[in-house]
C-alpha cells in the first residue's frame, strides 16, 4: 500500500510538471481552438506525444468533456465541440499517440500493442482538465475510442477525475462472420503477442470515407492524410490489443460513473454506393453493440438512434440534432 501511494505521488508530480510546462497555441481548426503537445515516455517505436485540443465554454463553467476519437481518426468535429461549449461545457479532445496531430515520423500510424498504452494519455489529459477548473468531466469515446474509455472506466473504478461516460457506437466486437470471430481473430491475436509487427491486409472499401468527406459524397472536411478513406493496414499487435480489451470489457468490472450508450438502429452492408450509407452504421454490427452494451455493469442509459451513421455526430443534420438532444437531456439529469 505504501509503495502504491509513492507511485501515485510520483505520477501526480509528473503530471503537474507537464501541466506547468504546457504551452497552448492556435489549433489548425482556428475559431478559438487551441492545442498543446504533451511529451510522453518513449515506447517500442521511440518518441511519443499526445495532443490536447481545447475550446472554452461560452460562459464560465466548471463542466468539461474530454473526447477520444476512433481508429483511423483524429479530432476534427468542430460542430460537436461547439454544441458542448454552447451548453456550458469546456471542450477538450485528445489526439491519442500515433494519431492525427500526434503522429510522428518514427511511428506506424495507429500502432498499439495494448490499449492500456492510451491510459497515460487519458490520465494526463484528465488531470490537466481538473487543474484547469473542472468539477464535472464527461469522458466521451467514439468507436475504438468508445472501447478505450469503457476499458479505462472499468480499470479506474471510483476515479474522481471523471463523472460520466458517453459511448458513441463503441467498438465492442469485430464486425466479422462468427467463425472468424471465434477462431480467426483469437489465433491472430495470439500470434500478435509474439509477432506484433506482422501486417494484415488493409481494407479495400472507400465507401464509409466517401459518405463523410466533401471530396466524396459527404459534408465534412478533414485531413485525408490523418483520416484516409482506407486505413493503413493494422498489424497483429493492434488486433491483439483490441481483442484483449474487448474480452476484458465483456467480462467487465462495474463502472462507477453513469453511462450513456448510443448507437444506430441498423447496420449497412453493401459493396457499391447507396444512399443507405447515410442511414446506418457501415462499420460495426449494431447487434454486437446492443448485446455487449446491455451487459455493461453500472448505471447505464441506452439510446438507439434511428438512421444514425457510425459516428452519430456526423449523421445527416436531423439525426445528429436528435443525438445532441438526447445527450444534453441526459447530462442535465446528472
ChimeraX attribute file (.defattr): number of C-alpha atoms within 10 A of each C-alpha:
attribute: neighborCount
match mode: 1-to-1
recipient: residues
	/A:1	6
	/A:2	7
	/A:3	8
	/A:4	9
	/A:5	10
	/A:6	11
	/A:7	12
	/A:8	12
	/A:9	12
	/A:10	12
	/A:11	15
	/A:12	15
	/A:13	12
	/A:14	13
	/A:15	19
	/A:16	16
	/A:17	11
	/A:18	16
	/A:19	18
	/A:20	10
	/A:21	10
	/A:22	16
	/A:23	12
	/A:24	14
	/A:25	12
	/A:26	14
	/A:27	17
	/A:28	12
	/A:29	15
	/A:30	9
	/A:31	10
	/A:32	10
	/A:33	19
	/A:34	19
	/A:35	23
	/A:36	18
	/A:37	17
	/A:38	20
	/A:39	16
	/A:40	15
	/A:41	9
	/A:42	10
	/A:43	9
	/A:44	9
	/A:45	11
	/A:46	10
	/A:47	15
	/A:48	20
	/A:49	20
	/A:50	25
	/A:51	23
	/A:52	28
	/A:53	25
	/A:54	24
	/A:55	21
	/A:56	21
	/A:57	21
	/A:58	14
	/A:59	12
	/A:60	10
	/A:61	17
	/A:62	17
	/A:63	22
	/A:64	29
	/A:65	27
	/A:66	25
	/A:67	26
	/A:68	26
	/A:69	26
	/A:70	25
	/A:71	17
	/A:72	19
	/A:73	25
	/A:74	22
	/A:75	25
	/A:76	19
	/A:77	16
	/A:78	14
	/A:79	11
	/A:80	15
	/A:81	23
	/A:82	18
	/A:83	16
	/A:84	23
	/A:85	21
	/A:86	13
	/A:87	16
	/A:88	18
	/A:89	27
	/A:90	28
	/A:91	25
	/A:92	26
	/A:93	26
	/A:94	25
	/A:95	26
	/A:96	29
	/A:97	27
	/A:98	22
	/A:99	27
	/A:100	24
	/A:101	23
	/A:102	23
	/A:103	21
	/A:104	17
	/A:105	9
	/A:106	11
	/A:107	17
	/A:108	17
	/A:109	21
	/A:110	22
	/A:111	23
	/A:112	24
	/A:113	20
	/A:114	18
	/A:115	20
	/A:116	16
	/A:117	14
	/A:118	17
	/A:119	18
	/A:120	17
	/A:121	21
	/A:122	24
	/A:123	16
	/A:124	21
	/A:125	24
	/A:126	24
	/A:127	18
	/A:128	20
	/A:129	27
	/A:130	18
	/A:131	12
	/A:132	13
	/A:133	13
	/A:134	20
	/A:135	16
	/A:136	20
	/A:137	24
	/A:138	23
	/A:139	28
	/A:140	23
	/A:141	25
	/A:142	26
	/A:143	24
	/A:144	24
	/A:145	24
	/A:146	26
	/A:147	25
	/A:148	30
	/A:149	26
	/A:150	27
	/A:151	22
	/A:152	21
	/A:153	21
	/A:154	22
	/A:155	18
	/A:156	17
	/A:157	13
	/A:158	14
	/A:159	13
	/A:160	15
	/A:161	20
	/A:162	24
	/A:163	20
	/A:164	20
	/A:165	25
	/A:166	26
	/A:167	26
	/A:168	26
	/A:169	32
	/A:170	30
	/A:171	27
	/A:172	28
	/A:173	23
	/A:174	18
	/A:175	16
	/A:176	13
	/A:177	9
	/A:178	10
	/A:179	9
	/A:180	13
	/A:181	15
	/A:182	11
	/A:183	10
	/A:184	13
	/A:185	18
	/A:186	16
	/A:187	14
	/A:188	20
	/A:189	22
	/A:190	17
	/A:191	16
	/A:192	21
	/A:193	17
	/A:194	11
	/A:195	14
	/A:196	22
	/A:197	17
	/A:198	15
	/A:199	16
	/A:200	14
	/A:201	9
	/A:202	12
	/A:203	12
	/A:204	9
	/A:205	14
	/A:206	16
	/A:207	19
	/A:208	21
	/A:209	19
	/A:210	17
	/A:211	25
	/A:212	23
	/A:213	19
	/A:214	13
	/A:215	14
	/A:216	15
	/A:217	17
	/A:218	17
	/A:219	14
	/A:220	15
	/A:221	12
	/A:222	18
	/A:223	12
	/A:224	13
	/A:225	11
	/A:226	20
	/A:227	20
	/A:228	15
	/A:229	21
	/A:230	16
	/A:231	20
	/A:232	18
	/A:233	17
	/A:234	23
	/A:235	24
	/A:236	27
	/A:237	25
	/A:238	25
	/A:239	26
	/A:240	25
	/A:241	21
	/A:242	23
	/A:243	23
	/A:244	18
	/A:245	23
	/A:246	21
	/A:247	12
	/A:248	13
	/A:249	25
	/A:250	18
	/A:251	13
	/A:252	17
	/A:253	17
	/A:254	17
	/A:255	24
	/A:256	20
	/A:257	22
	/A:258	17
	/A:259	24
	/A:260	20
	/A:261	22
	/A:262	25
	/A:263	32
	/A:264	27
	/A:265	19
	/A:266	21
	/A:267	21
	/A:268	18
	/A:269	15
	/A:270	11
	/A:271	8
	/A:272	9
	/A:273	13
	/A:274	13
	/A:275	9
	/A:276	16
	/A:277	25
	/A:278	21
	/A:279	21
	/A:280	27
	/A:281	26
	/A:282	24
	/A:283	18
	/A:284	25
	/A:285	25
	/A:286	26
	/A:287	16
	/A:288	16
	/A:289	19
	/A:290	20
	/A:291	13
	/A:292	18
	/A:293	22
	/A:294	13
	/A:295	13
	/A:296	20
	/A:297	17
	/A:298	14
	/A:299	12
	/A:300	18
	/A:301	14
	/A:302	14
	/A:303	15
	/A:304	16
	/A:305	19
	/A:306	15
	/A:307	23
	/A:308	30
	/A:309	31
	/A:310	29
	/A:311	22
	/A:312	24
	/A:313	20
	/A:314	20
	/A:315	24
	/A:316	17
	/A:317	10
	/A:318	10
	/A:319	19
	/A:320	20
	/A:321	15
	/A:322	15
	/A:323	23
	/A:324	16
	/A:325	12
	/A:326	15
	/A:327	17
	/A:328	14
	/A:329	11
	/A:330	14
	/A:331	15
	/A:332	8
	/A:333	6
	/A:334	11
